[in-house]
Amino acid sequence: MTENNKLLRTMSEYSGSKRPVCTTRKGRYAAAIVPLDDLEAMQALEDAMDVKAARESLRDAEENGGTMDAEAFFESLDKEASDR
């Protein structure tokens, strides 16, 4: 059975399940199939976190005269990306 067929079989077996299914590779978790409701909740949480970060950035900009030099701006973007 091909890997694709195994994945399709696993997805159909658990499609009605309300719990995540984890796959392993070399004894370690490699991936997860999560219910769509859980995925949507995770995306909504991430969106809320992005809004909070944007509001904090606006507040910081207002407190610091509303400007930021380009170097500091790109450094903050790099830091946020590496924190994720």
PDB file with SEQRES, HELIX, SHEET and CRYST1 records, atoms N, CA, C and O in Angstrom:
SEQRES   1 A   84  MET THR GLU ASN ASN LYS LEU LEU ARG THR MET SER GLU          
SEQRES   2 A   84  TYR SER GLY SER LYS ARG PRO VAL CYS THR THR ARG LYS          
SEQRES   3 A   84  GLY ARG TYR ALA ALA ALA ILE VAL PRO LEU ASP ASP LEU          
SEQRES   4 A   84  GLU ALA MET GLN ALA LEU GLU ASP ALA MET ASP VAL LYS          
SEQRES   5 A   84  ALA ALA ARG GLU SER LEU ARG ASP ALA GLU GLU ASN GLY          
SEQRES   6 A   84  GLY THR MET ASP ALA GLU ALA PHE PHE GLU SER LEU ASP          
SEQRES   7 A   84  LYS GLU ALA SER ASP ARG                                      
HELIX    1 AA1 GLU A    3  TYR A   14  1                                  12    
HELIX    2 AA2 LEU A   36  GLU A   63  1                                  28    
HELIX    3 AA3 ALA A   70  ASP A   83  1                                  14    
SHEET    1 AA1 2 VAL A  21  ARG A  25  0                                        
SHEET    2 AA1 2 ARG A  28  ILE A  33 -1                                        
CRYST1    1.000    1.000    1.000  90.00  90.00  90.00 P 1           1          
ATOM      1  N   MET A   1       0.848  -1.172   0.000  1.00  0.00           N  
ATOM      2  CA  MET A   1       0.000   0.000   0.000  1.00  0.00           C  
ATOM      3  C   MET A   1       0.899   1.242   0.000  1.00  0.00           C  
ATOM      4  O   MET A   1       1.849   1.328   0.777  1.00  0.00           O  
ATOM      5  N   THR A   2       0.593   2.186  -0.866  1.00  0.00           N  
ATOM      6  CA  THR A   2       1.406   3.399  -0.952  1.00  0.00           C  
ATOM      7  C   THR A   2       1.154   4.302   0.252  1.00  0.00           C  
ATOM      8  O   THR A   2       0.138   4.181   0.937  1.00  0.00           O  
ATOM      9  N   GLU A   3       2.099   5.207   0.495  1.00  0.00           N  
ATOM     10  CA  GLU A   3       1.949   6.153   1.605  1.00  0.00           C  
ATOM     11  C   GLU A   3       0.693   6.998   1.434  1.00  0.00           C  
ATOM     12  O   GLU A   3      -0.001   7.291   2.407  1.00  0.00           O  
ATOM     13  N   ASN A   4       0.402   7.388   0.197  1.00  0.00           N  
ATOM     14  CA  ASN A   4      -0.786   8.193  -0.067  1.00  0.00           C  
ATOM     15  C   ASN A   4      -2.046   7.414   0.298  1.00  0.00           C  
ATOM     16  O   ASN A   4      -2.963   7.967   0.903  1.00  0.00           O  
ATOM     17  N   ASN A   5      -2.096   6.134  -0.066  1.00  0.00           N  
ATOM     18  CA  ASN A   5      -3.261   5.309   0.266  1.00  0.00           C  
ATOM     19  C   ASN A   5      -3.402   5.135   1.775  1.00  0.00           C  
ATOM     20  O   ASN A   5      -4.515   5.140   2.300  1.00  0.00           O  
ATOM     21  N   LYS A   6      -2.272   4.979   2.474  1.00  0.00           N  
ATOM     22  CA  LYS A   6      -2.322   4.854   3.933  1.00  0.00           C  
ATOM     23  C   LYS A   6      -2.893   6.125   4.558  1.00  0.00           C  
ATOM     24  O   LYS A   6      -3.713   6.065   5.474  1.00  0.00           O  
ATOM     25  N   LEU A   7      -2.448   7.270   4.051  1.00  0.00           N  
ATOM     26  CA  LEU A   7      -2.941   8.536   4.577  1.00  0.00           C  
ATOM     27  C   LEU A   7      -4.433   8.684   4.314  1.00  0.00           C  
ATOM     28  O   LEU A   7      -5.183   9.077   5.207  1.00  0.00           O  
ATOM     29  N   LEU A   8      -4.866   8.376   3.106  1.00  0.00           N  
ATOM     30  CA  LEU A   8      -6.289   8.474   2.778  1.00  0.00           C  
ATOM     31  C   LEU A   8      -7.118   7.539   3.649  1.00  0.00           C  
ATOM     32  O   LEU A   8      -8.199   7.913   4.106  1.00  0.00           O  
ATOM     33  N   ARG A   9      -6.623   6.325   3.884  1.00  0.00           N  
ATOM     34  CA  ARG A   9      -7.336   5.382   4.741  1.00  0.00           C  
ATOM     35  C   ARG A   9      -7.434   5.914   6.167  1.00  0.00           C  
ATOM     36  O   ARG A   9      -8.497   5.848   6.785  1.00  0.00           O  
ATOM     37  N   THR A  10      -6.338   6.437   6.686  1.00  0.00           N  
ATOM     38  CA  THR A  10      -6.335   6.994   8.040  1.00  0.00           C  
ATOM     39  C   THR A  10      -7.301   8.161   8.143  1.00  0.00           C  
ATOM     40  O   THR A  10      -8.049   8.270   9.114  1.00  0.00           O  
ATOM     41  N   MET A  11      -7.286   9.040   7.138  1.00  0.00           N  
ATOM     42  CA  MET A  11      -8.194  10.186   7.156  1.00  0.00           C  
ATOM     43  C   MET A  11      -9.647   9.737   7.145  1.00  0.00           C  
ATOM     44  O   MET A  11     -10.471  10.308   7.859  1.00  0.00           O  
ATOM     45  N   SER A  12      -9.975   8.734   6.356  1.00  0.00           N  
ATOM     46  CA  SER A  12     -11.372   8.294   6.304  1.00  0.00           C  
ATOM     47  C   SER A  12     -11.777   7.595   7.597  1.00  0.00           C  
ATOM     48  O   SER A  12     -12.930   7.701   8.016  1.00  0.00           O  
ATOM     49  N   GLU A  13     -10.851   6.883   8.236  1.00  0.00           N  
ATOM     50  CA  GLU A  13     -11.160   6.209   9.498  1.00  0.00           C  
ATOM     51  C   GLU A  13     -11.455   7.210  10.613  1.00  0.00           C  
ATOM     52  O   GLU A  13     -12.308   6.959  11.465  1.00  0.00           O  
ATOM     53  N   TYR A  14     -10.758   8.335  10.608  1.00  0.00           N  
ATOM     54  CA  TYR A  14     -10.873   9.293  11.702  1.00  0.00           C  
ATOM     55  C   TYR A  14     -11.636  10.558  11.330  1.00  0.00           C  
ATOM     56  O   TYR A  14     -11.675  11.501  12.119  1.00  0.00           O  
ATOM     57  N   SER A  15     -12.240  10.600  10.152  1.00  0.00           N  
ATOM     58  CA  SER A  15     -12.877  11.838   9.692  1.00  0.00           C  
ATOM     59  C   SER A  15     -13.990  12.310  10.623  1.00  0.00           C  
ATOM     60  O   SER A  15     -14.235  13.514  10.708  1.00  0.00           O  
ATOM     61  N   GLY A  16     -14.660  11.419  11.311  1.00  0.00           N  
ATOM     62  CA  GLY A  16     -15.724  11.817  12.229  1.00  0.00           C  
ATOM     63  C   GLY A  16     -15.248  11.992  13.654  1.00  0.00           C  
ATOM     64  O   GLY A  16     -16.021  12.380  14.529  1.00  0.00           O  
ATOM     65  N   SER A  17     -13.977  11.708  13.891  1.00  0.00           N  
ATOM     66  CA  SER A  17     -13.426  11.785  15.239  1.00  0.00           C  
ATOM     67  C   SER A  17     -13.272  13.232  15.683  1.00  0.00           C  
ATOM     68  O   SER A  17     -13.029  14.119  14.864  1.00  0.00           O  
ATOM     69  N   LYS A  18     -13.412  13.461  16.962  1.00  0.00           N  
ATOM     70  CA  LYS A  18     -13.222  14.800  17.524  1.00  0.00           C  
ATOM     71  C   LYS A  18     -11.862  14.919  18.204  1.00  0.00           C  
ATOM     72  O   LYS A  18     -11.649  15.818  19.018  1.00  0.00           O  
ATOM     73  N   ARG A  19     -10.949  14.023  17.874  1.00  0.00           N  
ATOM     74  CA  ARG A  19      -9.624  14.085  18.483  1.00  0.00           C  
ATOM     75  C   ARG A  19      -8.560  14.063  17.388  1.00  0.00           C  
ATOM     76  O   ARG A  19      -8.788  13.511  16.311  1.00  0.00           O  
ATOM     77  N   PRO A  20      -7.406  14.657  17.657  1.00  0.00           N  
ATOM     78  CA  PRO A  20      -6.346  14.663  16.653  1.00  0.00           C  
ATOM     79  C   PRO A  20      -5.726  13.280  16.487  1.00  0.00           C  
ATOM     80  O   PRO A  20      -5.743  12.461  17.406  1.00  0.00           O  
ATOM     81  N   VAL A  21      -5.189  13.042  15.320  1.00  0.00           N  
ATOM     82  CA  VAL A  21      -4.477  11.804  15.021  1.00  0.00           C  
ATOM     83  C   VAL A  21      -3.039  12.197  14.704  1.00  0.00           C  
ATOM     84  O   VAL A  21      -2.796  13.020  13.822  1.00  0.00           O  
ATOM     85  N   CYS A  22      -2.092  11.612  15.418  1.00  0.00           N  
ATOM     86  CA  CYS A  22      -0.684  11.937  15.206  1.00  0.00           C  
ATOM     87  C   CYS A  22       0.008  10.813  14.456  1.00  0.00           C  
ATOM     88  O   CYS A  22      -0.262   9.634  14.681  1.00  0.00           O  
ATOM     89  N   THR A  23       0.897  11.198  13.567  1.00  0.00           N  
ATOM     90  CA  THR A  23       1.722  10.219  12.870  1.00  0.00           C  
ATOM     91  C   THR A  23       3.136  10.331  13.422  1.00  0.00           C  
ATOM     92  O   THR A  23       3.541  11.379  13.925  1.00  0.00           O  
ATOM     93  N   THR A  24       3.873   9.240  13.318  1.00  0.00           N  
ATOM     94  CA  THR A  24       5.241   9.242  13.821  1.00  0.00           C  
ATOM     95  C   THR A  24       6.211   8.862  12.714  1.00  0.00           C  
ATOM     96  O   THR A  24       5.862   8.203  11.735  1.00  0.00           O  
ATOM     97  N   ARG A  25       7.431   9.304  12.912  1.00  0.00           N  
ATOM     98  CA  ARG A  25       8.527   8.917  12.036  1.00  0.00           C  
ATOM     99  C   ARG A  25       9.722   8.685  12.946  1.00  0.00           C  
ATOM    100  O   ARG A  25      10.124   9.570  13.703  1.00  0.00           O  
ATOM    101  N   LYS A  26      10.276   7.506  12.865  1.00  0.00           N  
ATOM    102  CA  LYS A  26      11.415   7.133  13.711  1.00  0.00           C  
ATOM    103  C   LYS A  26      11.091   7.302  15.190  1.00  0.00           C  
ATOM    104  O   LYS A  26      11.942   7.715  15.979  1.00  0.00           O  
ATOM    105  N   GLY A  27       9.845   6.977  15.561  1.00  0.00           N  
ATOM    106  CA  GLY A  27       9.439   7.006  16.957  1.00  0.00           C  
ATOM    107  C   GLY A  27       9.106   8.379  17.517  1.00  0.00           C  
ATOM    108  O   GLY A  27       8.851   8.512  18.714  1.00  0.00           O  
ATOM    109  N   ARG A  28       9.104   9.409  16.665  1.00  0.00           N  
ATOM    110  CA  ARG A  28       8.797  10.768  17.126  1.00  0.00           C  
ATOM    111  C   ARG A  28       7.605  11.295  16.346  1.00  0.00           C  
ATOM    112  O   ARG A  28       7.413  10.953  15.179  1.00  0.00           O  
ATOM    113  N   TYR A  29       6.799  12.138  17.006  1.00  0.00           N  
ATOM    114  CA  TYR A  29       5.672  12.738  16.307  1.00  0.00           C  
ATOM    115  C   TYR A  29       6.179  13.543  15.114  1.00  0.00           C  
ATOM    116  O   TYR A  29       7.131  14.315  15.231  1.00  0.00           O  
ATOM    117  N   ALA A  30       5.530  13.352  13.967  1.00  0.00           N  
ATOM    118  CA  ALA A  30       5.950  14.037  12.744  1.00  0.00           C  
ATOM    119  C   ALA A  30       4.867  14.962  12.206  1.00  0.00           C  
ATOM    120  O   ALA A  30       5.171  16.012  11.640  1.00  0.00           O  
ATOM    121  N   ALA A  31       3.611  14.579  12.379  1.00  0.00           N  
ATOM    122  CA  ALA A  31       2.506  15.378  11.845  1.00  0.00           C  
ATOM    123  C   ALA A  31       1.239  15.011  12.592  1.00  0.00           C  
ATOM    124  O   ALA A  31       1.175  14.005  13.298  1.00  0.00           O  
ATOM    125  N   ALA A  32       0.225  15.860  12.414  1.00  0.00           N  
ATOM    126  CA  ALA A  32      -1.062  15.596  13.054  1.00  0.00           C  
ATOM    127  C   ALA A  32      -2.188  15.948  12.101  1.00  0.00           C  
ATOM    128  O   ALA A  32      -2.098  16.898  11.324  1.00  0.00           O  
ATOM    129  N   ILE A  33      -3.235  15.172  12.176  1.00  0.00           N  
ATOM    130  CA  ILE A  33      -4.479  15.475  11.481  1.00  0.00           C  
ATOM    131  C   ILE A  33      -5.439  15.898  12.580  1.00  0.00           C  
ATOM    132  O   ILE A  33      -5.715  15.134  13.505  1.00  0.00           O  
ATOM    133  N   VAL A  34      -5.952  17.131  12.472  1.00  0.00           N  
ATOM    134  CA  VAL A  34      -6.841  17.649  13.505  1.00  0.00           C  
ATOM    135  C   VAL A  34      -8.225  17.892  12.929  1.00  0.00           C  
ATOM    136  O   VAL A  34      -8.363  18.178  11.740  1.00  0.00           O  
ATOM    137  N   PRO A  35      -9.255  17.779  13.767  1.00  0.00           N  
ATOM    138  CA  PRO A  35     -10.605  18.093  13.292  1.00  0.00           C  
ATOM    139  C   PRO A  35     -10.671  19.533  12.783  1.00  0.00           C  
ATOM    140  O   PRO A  35      -9.984  20.415  13.298  1.00  0.00           O  
ATOM    141  N   LEU A  36     -11.493  19.757  11.783  1.00  0.00           N  
ATOM    142  CA  LEU A  36     -11.609  21.077  11.169  1.00  0.00           C  
ATOM    143  C   LEU A  36     -11.981  22.146  12.190  1.00  0.00           C  
ATOM    144  O   LEU A  36     -11.468  23.263  12.121  1.00  0.00           O  
ATOM    145  N   ASP A  37     -12.865  21.826  13.138  1.00  0.00           N  
ATOM    146  CA  ASP A  37     -13.238  22.798  14.175  1.00  0.00           C  
ATOM    147  C   ASP A  37     -12.017  23.246  14.972  1.00  0.00           C  
ATOM    148  O   ASP A  37     -11.886  24.425  15.303  1.00  0.00           O  
ATOM    149  N   ASP A  38     -11.119  22.300  15.283  1.00  0.00           N  
ATOM    150  CA  ASP A  38      -9.904  22.639  16.025  1.00  0.00           C  
ATOM    151  C   ASP A  38      -8.997  23.539  15.193  1.00  0.00           C  
ATOM    152  O   ASP A  38      -8.436  24.506  15.708  1.00  0.00           O  
ATOM    153  N   LEU A  39      -8.853  23.222  13.909  1.00  0.00           N  
ATOM    154  CA  LEU A  39      -8.029  24.045  13.030  1.00  0.00           C  
ATOM    155  C   LEU A  39      -8.568  25.468  12.964  1.00  0.00           C  
ATOM    156  O   LEU A  39      -7.807  26.431  13.060  1.00  0.00           O  
ATOM    157  N   GLU A  40      -9.876  25.596  12.800  1.00  0.00           N  
ATOM    158  CA  GLU A  40     -10.483  26.928  12.731  1.00  0.00           C  
ATOM    159  C   GLU A  40     -10.282  27.692  14.036  1.00  0.00           C  
ATOM    160  O   GLU A  40     -10.056  28.901  14.016  1.00  0.00           O  
ATOM    161  N   ALA A  41     -10.363  26.996  15.169  1.00  0.00           N  
ATOM    162  CA  ALA A  41     -10.135  27.643  16.466  1.00  0.00           C  
ATOM    163  C   ALA A  41      -8.683  28.101  16.591  1.00  0.00           C  
ATOM    164  O   ALA A  41      -8.419  29.190  17.100  1.00  0.00           O  
ATOM    165  N   MET A  42      -7.740  27.276  16.131  1.00  0.00           N  
ATOM    166  CA  MET A  42      -6.329  27.664  16.180  1.00  0.00           C  
ATOM    167  C   MET A  42      -6.067  28.876  15.293  1.00  0.00           C  
ATOM    168  O   MET A  42      -5.309  29.772  15.665  1.00  0.00           O  
ATOM    169  N   GLN A  43      -6.697  28.903  14.116  1.00  0.00           N  
ATOM    170  CA  GLN A  43      -6.521  30.046  13.221  1.00  0.00           C  
ATOM    171  C   GLN A  43      -7.113  31.315  13.829  1.00  0.00           C  
ATOM    172  O   GLN A  43      -6.524  32.389  13.709  1.00  0.00           O  
ATOM    173  N   ALA A  44      -8.267  31.202  14.477  1.00  0.00           N  
ATOM    174  CA  ALA A  44      -8.885  32.363  15.122  1.00  0.00           C  
ATOM    175  C   ALA A  44      -7.997  32.875  16.255  1.00  0.00           C  
ATOM    176  O   ALA A  44      -7.852  34.084  16.434  1.00  0.00           O  
ATOM    177  N   LEU A  45      -7.406  31.962  17.017  1.00  0.00           N  
ATOM    178  CA  LEU A  45      -6.500  32.358  18.094  1.00  0.00           C  
ATOM    179  C   LEU A  45      -5.277  33.075  17.533  1.00  0.00           C  
ATOM    180  O   LEU A  45      -4.850  34.096  18.071  1.00  0.00           O  
ATOM    181  N   GLU A  46      -4.716  32.541  16.455  1.00  0.00           N  
ATOM    182  CA  GLU A  46      -3.560  33.187  15.836  1.00  0.00           C  
ATOM    183  C   GLU A  46      -3.924  34.585  15.328  1.00  0.00           C  
ATOM    184  O   GLU A  46      -3.150  35.529  15.482  1.00  0.00           O  
ATOM    185  N   ASP A  47      -5.103  34.708  14.724  1.00  0.00           N  
ATOM    186  CA  ASP A  47      -5.560  36.027  14.261  1.00  0.00           C  
ATOM    187  C   ASP A  47      -5.687  36.999  15.432  1.00  0.00           C  
ATOM    188  O   ASP A  47      -5.282  38.157  15.325  1.00  0.00           O  
ATOM    189  N   ALA A  48      -6.248  36.531  16.548  1.00  0.00           N  
ATOM    190  CA  ALA A  48      -6.406  37.382  17.732  1.00  0.00           C  
ATOM    191  C   ALA A  48      -5.044  37.811  18.273  1.00  0.00           C  
ATOM    192  O   ALA A  48      -4.870  38.952  18.701  1.00  0.00           O  
ATOM    193  N   MET A  49      -4.088  36.898  18.252  1.00  0.00           N  
ATOM    194  CA  MET A  49      -2.741  37.235  18.710  1.00  0.00           C  
ATOM    195  C   MET A  49      -2.105  38.283  17.791  1.00  0.00           C  
ATOM    196  O   MET A  49      -1.410  39.184  18.261  1.00  0.00           O  
ATOM    197  N   ASP A  50      -2.346  38.160  16.477  1.00  0.00           N  
ATOM    198  CA  ASP A  50      -1.822  39.146  15.530  1.00  0.00           C  
ATOM    199  C   ASP A  50      -2.439  40.519  15.777  1.00  0.00           C  
ATOM    200  O   ASP A  50      -1.741  41.531  15.722  1.00  0.00           O  
ATOM    201  N   VAL A  51      -3.743  40.558  16.049  1.00  0.00           N  
ATOM    202  CA  VAL A  51      -4.417  41.830  16.332  1.00  0.00           C  
ATOM    203  C   VAL A  51      -3.840  42.451  17.599  1.00  0.00           C  
ATOM    204  O   VAL A  51      -3.582  43.653  17.648  1.00  0.00           O  
ATOM    205  N   LYS A  52      -3.640  41.626  18.622  1.00  0.00           N  
ATOM    206  CA  LYS A  52      -3.067  42.132  19.877  1.00  0.00           C  
ATOM    207  C   LYS A  52      -1.676  42.716  19.632  1.00  0.00           C  
ATOM    208  O   LYS A  52      -1.353  43.791  20.137  1.00  0.00           O  
ATOM    209  N   ALA A  53      -0.856  42.007  18.857  1.00  0.00           N  
ATOM    210  CA  ALA A  53       0.493  42.497  18.564  1.00  0.00           C  
ATOM    211  C   ALA A  53       0.443  43.803  17.778  1.00  0.00           C  
ATOM    212  O   ALA A  53       1.247  44.704  18.019  1.00  0.00           O  
ATOM    213  N   ALA A  54      -0.493  43.910  16.842  1.00  0.00           N  
ATOM    214  CA  ALA A  54      -0.628  45.141  16.058  1.00  0.00           C  
ATOM    215  C   ALA A  54      -1.038  46.304  16.955  1.00  0.00           C  
ATOM    216  O   ALA A  54      -0.521  47.413  16.817  1.00  0.00           O  
ATOM    217  N   ARG A  55      -1.968  46.047  17.873  1.00  0.00           N  
ATOM    218  CA  ARG A  55      -2.392  47.109  18.799  1.00  0.00           C  
ATOM    219  C   ARG A  55      -1.241  47.554  19.696  1.00  0.00           C  
ATOM    220  O   ARG A  55      -1.069  48.743  19.964  1.00  0.00           O  
ATOM    221  N   GLU A  56      -0.451  46.571  20.158  1.00  0.00           N  
ATOM    222  CA  GLU A  56       0.703  46.911  20.995  1.00  0.00           C  
ATOM    223  C   GLU A  56       1.714  47.736  20.207  1.00  0.00           C  
ATOM    224  O   GLU A  56       2.313  48.668  20.744  1.00  0.00           O  
ATOM    225  N   SER A  57       1.903  47.395  18.939  1.00  0.00           N  
ATOM    226  CA  SER A  57       2.830  48.154  18.093  1.00  0.00           C  
ATOM    227  C   SER A  57       2.344  49.578  17.892  1.00  0.00           C  
ATOM    228  O   SER A  57       3.130  50.525  17.943  1.00  0.00           O  
ATOM    229  N   LEU A  58       1.047  49.726  17.664  1.00  0.00           N  
ATOM    230  CA  LEU A  58       0.492  51.077  17.511  1.00  0.00           C  
ATOM    231  C   LEU A  58       0.659  51.891  18.787  1.00  0.00           C  
ATOM    232  O   LEU A  58       1.021  53.066  18.741  1.00  0.00           O  
ATOM    233  N   ARG A  59       0.391  51.253  19.931  1.00  0.00           N  
ATOM    234  CA  ARG A  59       0.543  51.938  21.212  1.00  0.00           C  
ATOM    235  C   ARG A  59       2.006  52.347  21.422  1.00  0.00           C  
ATOM    236  O   ARG A  59       2.288  53.466  21.851  1.00  0.00           O  
ATOM    237  N   ASP A  60       2.930  51.434  21.118  1.00  0.00           N  
ATOM    238  CA  ASP A  60       4.352  51.759  21.248  1.00  0.00           C  
ATOM    239  C   ASP A  60       4.733  52.917  20.331  1.00  0.00           C  
ATOM    240  O   ASP A  60       5.483  53.810  20.727  1.00  0.00           O  
ATOM    241  N   ALA A  61       4.215  52.900  19.108  1.00  0.00           N  
ATOM    242  CA  ALA A  61       4.527  53.972  18.159  1.00  0.00           C  
ATOM    243  C   ALA A  61       3.998  55.309  18.659  1.00  0.00           C  
ATOM    244  O   ALA A  61       4.677  56.330  18.546  1.00  0.00           O  
ATOM    245  N   GLU A  62       2.785  55.306  19.213  1.00  0.00           N  
ATOM    246  CA  GLU A  62       2.209  56.547  19.741  1.00  0.00           C  
ATOM    247  C   GLU A  62       3.023  57.075  20.918  1.00  0.00           C  
ATOM    248  O   GLU A  62       3.229  58.282  21.050  1.00  0.00           O  
ATOM    249  N   GLU A  63       3.483  56.160  21.772  1.00  0.00           N  
ATOM    250  CA  GLU A  63       4.257  56.565  22.944  1.00  0.00           C  
ATOM    251  C   GLU A  63       5.647  57.055  22.567  1.00  0.00           C  
ATOM    252  O   GLU A  63       6.249  57.839  23.300  1.00  0.00           O  
ATOM    253  N   ASN A  64       6.165  56.596  21.422  1.00  0.00           N  
ATOM    254  CA  ASN A  64       7.526  56.952  21.006  1.00  0.00           C  
ATOM    255  C   ASN A  64       7.529  57.931  19.838  1.00  0.00           C  
ATOM    256  O   ASN A  64       8.471  57.947  19.045  1.00  0.00           O  
ATOM    257  N   GLY A  65       6.500  58.736  19.728  1.00  0.00           N  
ATOM    258  CA  GLY A  65       6.460  59.751  18.690  1.00  0.00           C  
ATOM    259  C   GLY A  65       5.915  59.264  17.359  1.00  0.00           C  
ATOM    260  O   GLY A  65       5.928  60.012  16.381  1.00  0.00           O  
ATOM    261  N   GLY A  66       5.443  58.047  17.300  1.00  0.00           N  
ATOM    262  CA  GLY A  66       4.797  57.540  16.092  1.00  0.00           C  
ATOM    263  C   GLY A  66       5.728  57.121  14.979  1.00  0.00           C  
ATOM    264  O   GLY A  66       5.273  56.820  13.876  1.00  0.00           O  
ATOM    265  N   THR A  67       7.015  57.093  15.242  1.00  0.00           N  
ATOM    266  CA  THR A  67       7.935  56.684  14.181  1.00  0.00           C  
ATOM    267  C   THR A  67       8.888  55.615  14.677  1.00  0.00           C  
ATOM    268  O   THR A  67       9.096  55.437  15.877  1.00  0.00           O  
ATOM    269  N   MET A  68       9.461  54.911  13.713  1.00  0.00           N  
ATOM    270  CA  MET A  68      10.471  53.903  14.010  1.00  0.00           C  
ATOM    271  C   MET A  68      11.394  53.875  12.802  1.00  0.00           C  
ATOM    272  O   MET A  68      10.926  53.853  11.663  1.00  0.00           O  
ATOM    273  N   ASP A  69      12.702  53.875  13.039  1.00  0.00           N  
ATOM    274  CA  ASP A  69      13.582  53.840  11.878  1.00  0.00           C  
ATOM    275  C   ASP A  69      13.502  52.468  11.212  1.00  0.00           C  
ATOM    276  O   ASP A  69      13.137  51.480  11.851  1.00  0.00           O  
ATOM    277  N   ALA A  70      13.839  52.415   9.944  1.00  0.00           N  
ATOM    278  CA  ALA A  70      13.673  51.202   9.141  1.00  0.00           C  
ATOM    279  C   ALA A  70      14.441  50.026   9.723  1.00  0.00           C  
ATOM    280  O   ALA A  70      13.928  48.907   9.742  1.00  0.00           O  
ATOM    281  N   GLU A  71      15.652  50.256  10.197  1.00  0.00           N  
ATOM    282  CA  GLU A  71      16.456  49.163  10.741  1.00  0.00           C  
ATOM    283  C   GLU A  71      15.767  48.531  11.950  1.00  0.00           C  
ATOM    284  O   GLU A  71      15.702  47.306  12.053  1.00  0.00           O  
ATOM    285  N   ALA A  72      15.257  49.349  12.856  1.00  0.00           N  
ATOM    286  CA  ALA A  72      14.554  48.829  14.036  1.00  0.00           C  
ATOM    287  C   ALA A  72      13.287  48.096  13.625  1.00  0.00           C  
ATOM    288  O   ALA A  72      12.942  47.070  14.212  1.00  0.00           O  
ATOM    289  N   PHE A  73      12.590  48.619  12.614  1.00  0.00           N  
ATOM    290  CA  PHE A  73      11.367  47.982  12.131  1.00  0.00           C  
ATOM    291  C   PHE A  73      11.654  46.576  11.613  1.00  0.00           C  
ATOM    292  O   PHE A  73      10.976  45.621  11.992  1.00  0.00           O  
ATOM    293  N   PHE A  74      12.658  46.450  10.749  1.00  0.00           N  
ATOM    294  CA  PHE A  74      12.956  45.140  10.180  1.00  0.00           C  
ATOM    295  C   PHE A  74      13.525  44.185  11.226  1.00  0.00           C  
ATOM    296  O   PHE A  74      13.291  42.979  11.146  1.00  0.00           O  
ATOM    297  N   GLU A  75      14.261  44.697  12.194  1.00  0.00           N  
ATOM    298  CA  GLU A  75      14.741  43.852  13.289  1.00  0.00           C  
ATOM    299  C   GLU A  75      13.570  43.311  14.100  1.00  0.00           C  
ATOM    300  O   GLU A  75      13.583  42.149  14.508  1.00  0.00           O  
ATOM    301  N   SER A  76      12.550  44.149  14.339  1.00  0.00           N  
ATOM    302  CA  SER A  76      11.387  43.683  15.099  1.00  0.00           C  
ATOM    303  C   SER A  76      10.611  42.628  14.315  1.00  0.00           C  
ATOM    304  O   SER A  76      10.095  41.676  14.899  1.00  0.00           O  
ATOM    305  N   LEU A  77      10.525  42.795  12.987  1.00  0.00           N  
ATOM    306  CA  LEU A  77       9.863  41.772  12.166  1.00  0.00           C  
ATOM    307  C   LEU A  77      10.619  40.455  12.221  1.00  0.00           C  
ATOM    308  O   LEU A  77      10.016  39.391  12.360  1.00  0.00           O  
ATOM    309  N   ASP A  78      11.949  40.528  12.110  1.00  0.00           N  
ATOM    310  CA  ASP A  78      12.763  39.311  12.182  1.00  0.00           C  
ATOM    311  C   ASP A  78      12.592  38.618  13.523  1.00  0.00           C  
ATOM    312  O   ASP A  78      12.494  37.392  13.578  1.00  0.00           O  
ATOM    313  N   LYS A  79      12.554  39.389  14.612  1.00  0.00           N  
ATOM    314  CA  LYS A  79      12.389  38.804  15.946  1.00  0.00           C  
ATOM    315  C   LYS A  79      11.036  38.122  16.068  1.00  0.00           C  
ATOM    316  O   LYS A  79      10.951  37.007  16.583  1.00  0.00           O  
ATOM    317  N   GLU A  80       9.966  38.784  15.596  1.00  0.00           N  
ATOM    318  CA  GLU A  80       8.635  38.182  15.664  1.00  0.00           C  
ATOM    319  C   GLU A  80       8.583  36.891  14.859  1.00  0.00           C  
ATOM    320  O   GLU A  80       7.984  35.909  15.298  1.00  0.00           O  
ATOM    321  N   ALA A  81       9.204  36.885  13.688  1.00  0.00           N  
ATOM    322  CA  ALA A  81       9.194  35.686  12.844  1.00  0.00           C  
ATOM    323  C   ALA A  81       9.962  34.550  13.503  1.00  0.00           C  
ATOM    324  O   ALA A  81       9.546  33.394  13.420  1.00  0.00           O  
ATOM    325  N   SER A  82      11.075  34.860  14.156  1.00  0.00           N  
ATOM    326  CA  SER A  82      11.859  33.801  14.798  1.00  0.00           C  
ATOM    327  C   SER A  82      11.199  33.292  16.071  1.00  0.00           C  
ATOM    328  O   SER A  82      11.463  32.166  16.493  1.00  0.00           O  
ATOM    329  N   ASP A  83      10.337  34.110  16.694  1.00  0.00           N  
ATOM    330  CA  ASP A  83       9.624  33.685  17.901  1.00  0.00           C  
ATOM    331  C   ASP A  83       8.512  32.696  17.579  1.00  0.00           C  
ATOM    332  O   ASP A  83       8.053  31.978  18.467  1.00  0.00           O  
ATOM    333  N   ARG A  84       8.079  32.646  16.345  1.00  0.00           N  
ATOM    334  CA  ARG A  84       6.968  31.761  15.972  1.00  0.00           C  
ATOM    335  C   ARG A  84       7.440  30.405  15.694  1.00  0.00           C  
ATOM    336  O   ARG A  84       6.641  29.529  15.365  1.00  0.00           O  
TER     337      ARG A  84                                                      
END                                                                             
